[in-house]
């Protein structure tokens, strides 16, 4: 997966428990776990806004993009030169 979720990093920096973040954001701990573990297919902007508000951070502090490894399913083949 190319989008990496770094909620754990921000939780550690803020010395906050997962349950506390879930409660303050207004989502279930199970849904927060899905997001944190990279299994979420989408995140609502309202949820991202709440996470950033509670953690006092920017969206880029909790989400980052990394290219897929070559050869992973869905990865285009390199162009011939």
Helices and strands as residue ranges (DSSP letters): E 3-5, H 7-14, H 18-25, H 29-36, H 45-55, H 59-62, E 63-65
